[in-house]
């Protein structure tokens, strides 16, 4: 299953280095390089918060399945992640309920302006 990102949020994923045996490693002097498979749909940047790097994913469209991001670093194997941009199911929106059965009114004086 692809990593799902809501279209109304920016995601910050920790990047780690490790040896082939899984032992933690330290970053060298260069910054990792992110590459989005479709930068018009999904932005991919790097953020440094000493002493860690983070992959920042920024959705640029409302929906887009099957995107990918690759992160490379000199002398290390690349890391890849598959991403789907989806609508946030918890998004709260303002709705104007114009159903006459739900509308109330109050009396007012007739306006004096004739209109546009």
TAVENMO-V848720 format. One record per residue. N is the residue number from 0. RES is the residue in one letter. OMEGA is omega in whole degrees, -180 to 180 (999 if undefined). NEAR is the number of other C-alpha atoms within 10 Angstrom. D_LAST is the distance of its C-alpha to the last C-alpha in Angstrom with 1 decimal. Layout:
BEGIN
N	RES	OMEGA	NEAR	D_LAST
N	RES	OMEGA	NEAR	D_LAST
END
This chain:
BEGIN
0	X	179	6	56.9
1	X	174	13	54.5
2	X	-177	12	53.1
3	X	178	14	49.7
4	X	176	21	46.9
5	X	-175	19	43.6
6	X	-178	19	40.7
7	X	-179	16	39.2
8	X	172	12	42.4
9	X	-176	14	44.7
10	X	-179	15	48.4
11	X	-176	16	51.3
12	X	179	13	54.7
13	X	174	13	58.0
14	X	180	16	60.2
15	X	171	12	64.0
16	X	178	17	67.0
17	X	179	12	70.2
18	X	178	10	73.5
19	X	179	8	74.6
20	X	179	6	76.3
21	X	179	8	73.1
22	X	179	8	74.1
23	X	178	11	71.2
24	X	179	10	71.0
25	X	177	11	69.6
26	X	175	16	67.0
27	X	-174	11	68.2
28	X	-177	7	66.7
29	X	179	8	64.0
30	X	174	14	60.7
31	X	-179	21	60.2
32	X	176	15	58.1
33	X	175	21	55.4
34	X	176	16	54.3
35	X	177	19	51.5
36	X	177	16	52.1
37	X	-176	14	48.4
38	X	176	15	46.8
39	X	180	10	43.4
40	X	-176	18	43.4
41	X	176	23	45.7
42	X	178	18	46.3
43	X	179	23	49.8
44	X	179	16	50.9
45	X	175	19	53.8
46	X	179	16	53.6
47	X	171	13	56.7
48	X	-171	8	57.4
49	X	11	6	61.0
50	X	-172	7	63.2
51	X	172	13	61.1
52	X	178	19	58.8
53	X	173	17	55.9
54	X	-180	21	54.0
55	X	180	17	50.3
56	X	-178	21	48.3
57	X	176	21	44.6
58	X	180	24	42.7
59	X	178	16	40.2
60	X	-178	14	39.1
61	X	178	13	38.2
62	X	175	14	41.4
63	X	178	18	44.5
64	X	170	13	48.0
65	X	176	13	51.3
66	X	179	18	50.6
67	X	175	19	53.5
68	X	177	20	54.2
69	X	176	16	57.6
70	X	-180	20	58.9
71	X	178	15	61.9
72	X	-177	16	64.2
73	X	176	12	67.1
74	X	180	7	70.3
75	X	173	12	68.8
76	X	180	11	67.7
77	X	173	13	64.0
78	X	-179	12	62.0
79	X	176	14	59.5
80	X	176	12	56.9
81	X	-171	15	54.9
82	X	170	19	51.3
83	X	172	20	48.6
84	X	-178	24	45.0
85	X	175	17	43.6
86	X	178	17	40.6
87	X	-179	13	41.3
88	X	-180	7	42.0
89	X	-178	7	41.4
90	X	178	8	37.9
91	X	-178	7	35.6
92	X	173	6	32.0
93	X	178	5	28.9
94	X	174	6	28.0
95	X	-179	6	25.1
96	X	-178	9	26.8
97	X	176	8	24.3
98	X	-178	7	27.2
99	X	180	7	26.4
100	X	-178	7	30.0
101	X	-175	7	29.5
102	X	173	8	26.1
103	X	179	6	26.1
104	X	177	5	23.5
105	X	177	4	23.6
106	X	173	5	22.4
107	X	175	6	19.9
108	X	179	5	18.6
109	X	-180	6	15.6
110	X	-179	7	12.7
111	X	179	6	12.2
112	X	-177	6	8.5
113	X	-179	5	7.0
114	X	-175	5	3.8
115	X	999	3	0.0
END
